[in-house]
Amino acid sequence: MTDITRKIIEQILAVPKGKVSCYRDIALKAGLPNGARQTVRVLHSMSEKYNLPWYRIIRSNGSIALAEGEGRELQIKLLRSERVEVSDNGKIDMDRYGV
């Protein structure tokens, strides 16, 4: 595992229950400017192995990136179970729930 990958994982794990962060901010906090795609890659390839709270990571505009039938419904369900308000179209108030 690279140092950057480890730092991204640490930042993902640091997002508390009931809060969300975005791909861009995770990368920035890990010291990787313009690294949003790297955050996506880590989430895609390592969420299960490291038990990452993948569902807490969303787009910077507060929307869920996953399409219907590709995990979107599960992500909404998991976020709502942590009392994060998610609109029916998959939007989250970043001012209220973002870290």
Phi and psi in degrees as GROMACS dihedral restraints (atoms count N, CA, C in turn):
[ dihedral_restraints ]
;  ai    aj    ak    al  type     phi  dphi    fc
    3     4     5     6     1   -78.8    20    10
    4     5     6     7     1   162.4    20    10
    6     7     8     9     1   -60.9    20    10
    7     8     9    10     1   -41.8    20    10
    9    10    11    12     1   -64.1    20    10
   10    11    12    13     1   -43.4    20    10
   12    13    14    15     1   -60.3    20    10
   13    14    15    16     1   -44.0    20    10
   15    16    17    18     1   -60.4    20    10
   16    17    18    19     1   -43.0    20    10
   18    19    20    21     1   -65.8    20    10
   19    20    21    22     1   -38.9    20    10
   21    22    23    24     1   -63.1    20    10
   22    23    24    25     1   -45.4    20    10
   24    25    26    27     1   -59.6    20    10
   25    26    27    28     1   -44.1    20    10
   27    28    29    30     1   -59.6    20    10
   28    29    30    31     1   -41.2    20    10
   30    31    32    33     1   -69.2    20    10
   31    32    33    34     1   -37.6    20    10
   33    34    35    36     1   -64.0    20    10
   34    35    36    37     1   -44.8    20    10
   36    37    38    39     1   -66.1    20    10
   37    38    39    40     1   -21.6    20    10
   39    40    41    42     1   -79.6    20    10
   40    41    42    43     1   -11.4    20    10
   42    43    44    45     1   -73.9    20    10
   43    44    45    46     1   116.1    20    10
   45    46    47    48     1   -74.0    20    10
   46    47    48    49     1   159.0    20    10
   48    49    50    51     1   -55.0    20    10
   49    50    51    52     1   136.1    20    10
   51    52    53    54     1    84.9    20    10
   52    53    54    55     1     6.2    20    10
   54    55    56    57     1  -129.8    20    10
   55    56    57    58     1   165.4    20    10
   57    58    59    60     1  -134.5    20    10
   58    59    60    61     1   161.5    20    10
   60    61    62    63     1  -138.6    20    10
   61    62    63    64     1   173.9    20    10
   63    64    65    66     1  -115.8    20    10
   64    65    66    67     1   160.7    20    10
   66    67    68    69     1   -53.4    20    10
   67    68    69    70     1   -45.0    20    10
   69    70    71    72     1   -61.7    20    10
   70    71    72    73     1   -47.4    20    10
   72    73    74    75     1   -67.6    20    10
   73    74    75    76     1   -35.9    20    10
   75    76    77    78     1   -60.1    20    10
   76    77    78    79     1   -46.5    20    10
   78    79    80    81     1   -63.3    20    10
   79    80    81    82     1   -44.2    20    10
   81    82    83    84     1   -61.3    20    10
   82    83    84    85     1   -44.1    20    10
   84    85    86    87     1   -66.6    20    10
   85    86    87    88     1   -24.5    20    10
   87    88    89    90     1   -86.1    20    10
   88    89    90    91     1    -0.6    20    10
   90    91    92    93     1    85.5    20    10
   91    92    93    94     1    24.4    20    10
   93    94    95    96     1  -123.0    20    10
   94    95    96    97     1    84.8    20    10
   96    97    98    99     1   -59.3    20    10
   97    98    99   100     1   143.4    20    10
   99   100   101   102     1    59.3    20    10
  100   101   102   103     1    33.2    20    10
  102   103   104   105     1  -108.0    20    10
  103   104   105   106     1    22.2    20    10
  105   106   107   108     1   -57.4    20    10
  106   107   108   109     1   -40.7    20    10
  108   109   110   111     1   -66.1    20    10
  109   110   111   112     1   -33.2    20    10
  111   112   113   114     1   -66.2    20    10
  112   113   114   115     1   -37.8    20    10
  114   115   116   117     1   -60.6    20    10
  115   116   117   118     1   -43.8    20    10
  117   118   119   120     1   -60.2    20    10
  118   119   120   121     1   -43.8    20    10
  120   121   122   123     1   -61.6    20    10
  121   122   123   124     1   -43.3    20    10
  123   124   125   126     1   -62.7    20    10
  124   125   126   127     1   -46.2    20    10
  126   127   128   129     1   -60.0    20    10
  127   128   129   130     1   -43.7    20    10
  129   130   131   132     1   -65.8    20    10
  130   131   132   133     1   -41.1    20    10
  132   133   134   135     1   -95.0    20    10
  133   134   135   136     1   -17.6    20    10
  135   136   137   138     1  -127.6    20    10
  136   137   138   139     1     0.4    20    10
  138   139   140   141     1   -57.9    20    10
  139   140   141   142     1   -45.8    20    10
  141   142   143   144     1   -70.0    20    10
  142   143   144   145     1   -46.5    20    10
  144   145   146   147     1   -59.3    20    10
  145   146   147   148     1   -39.7    20    10
  147   148   149   150     1  -106.4    20    10
  148   149   150   151     1    10.2    20    10
  150   151   152   153     1    51.8    20    10
  151   152   153   154     1    49.8    20    10
  153   154   155   156     1   -79.7    20    10
  154   155   156   157     1   139.9    20    10
  156   157   158   159     1   -78.3    20    10
  157   158   159   160     1    67.0    20    10
  159   160   161   162     1   -54.3    20    10
  160   161   162   163     1   -33.6    20    10
  162   163   164   165     1   -69.2    20    10
  163   164   165   166     1   -15.3    20    10
  165   166   167   168     1   -84.1    20    10
  166   167   168   169     1    -3.0    20    10
  168   169   170   171     1  -107.6    20    10
  169   170   171   172     1   122.2    20    10
  171   172   173   174     1  -133.4    20    10
  172   173   174   175     1  -177.2    20    10
  174   175   176   177     1   -72.0    20    10
  175   176   177   178     1   157.1    20    10
  177   178   179   180     1   -65.8    20    10
  178   179   180   181     1   -20.3    20    10
  180   181   182   183     1   -85.9    20    10
  181   182   183   184     1     5.4    20    10
  183   184   185   186     1    87.9    20    10
  184   185   186   187     1    10.4    20    10
  186   187   188   189     1  -104.9    20    10
  187   188   189   190     1   155.3    20    10
  189   190   191   192     1   -80.6    20    10
  190   191   192   193     1   133.4    20    10
  192   193   194   195     1   -81.6    20    10
  193   194   195   196     1   -28.1    20    10
  195   196   197   198     1   -70.5    20    10
  196   197   198   199     1   143.1    20    10
  198   199   200   201     1   -84.4    20    10
  199   200   201   202     1   163.0    20    10
  201   202   203   204     1   -59.1    20    10
  202   203   204   205     1   138.4    20    10
  204   205   206   207     1    82.5    20    10
  205   206   207   208     1    -3.3    20    10
  207   208   209   210     1  -119.5    20    10
  208   209   210   211     1    22.5    20    10
  210   211   212   213     1   112.1    20    10
  211   212   213   214     1    -6.0    20    10
  213   214   215   216     1   -57.8    20    10
  214   215   216   217     1   -47.0    20    10
  216   217   218   219     1   -63.1    20    10
  217   218   219   220     1   -41.8    20    10
  219   220   221   222     1   -64.8    20    10
  220   221   222   223     1   -41.6    20    10
  222   223   224   225     1   -61.6    20    10
  223   224   225   226     1   -45.0    20    10
  225   226   227   228     1   -61.3    20    10
  226   227   228   229     1   -44.9    20    10
  228   229   230   231     1   -60.7    20    10
  229   230   231   232     1   -45.3    20    10
  231   232   233   234     1   -65.6    20    10
  232   233   234   235     1   -41.6    20    10
  234   235   236   237     1   -64.5    20    10
  235   236   237   238     1   -44.4    20    10
  237   238   239   240     1   -63.6    20    10
  238   239   240   241     1   -32.5    20    10
  240   241   242   243     1   -66.4    20    10
  241   242   243   244     1   -20.1    20    10
  243   244   245   246     1   -98.7    20    10
  244   245   246   247     1    13.3    20    10
  246   247   248   249     1    69.3    20    10
  247   248   249   250     1    25.3    20    10
  249   250   251   252     1   -87.0    20    10
  250   251   252   253     1   125.4    20    10
  252   253   254   255     1   -77.5    20    10
  253   254   255   256     1   123.2    20    10
  255   256   257   258     1  -123.8    20    10
  256   257   258   259     1   125.9    20    10
  258   259   260   261     1   -69.0    20    10
  259   260   261   262     1   164.8    20    10
  261   262   263   264     1   -61.6    20    10
  262   263   264   265     1   -24.3    20    10
  264   265   266   267     1   -94.5    20    10
  265   266   267   268     1    12.2    20    10
  267   268   269   270     1    83.0    20    10
  268   269   270   271     1    29.1    20    10
  270   271   272   273     1  -105.1    20    10
  271   272   273   274     1   144.4    20    10
  273   274   275   276     1  -128.3    20    10
  274   275   276   277     1   139.5    20    10
  276   277   278   279     1   -76.1    20    10
  277   278   279   280     1   104.7    20    10
  279   280   281   282     1   -67.5    20    10
  280   281   282   283     1   -29.2    20    10
  282   283   284   285     1   -65.3    20    10
  283   284   285   286     1   -34.1    20    10
  285   286   287   288     1   -89.1    20    10
  286   287   288   289     1   -39.0    20    10
  288   289   290   291     1  -111.6    20    10
  289   290   291   292     1    -8.7    20    10
  291   292   293   294     1   -77.9    20    10
  292   293   294   295     1   153.0    20    10
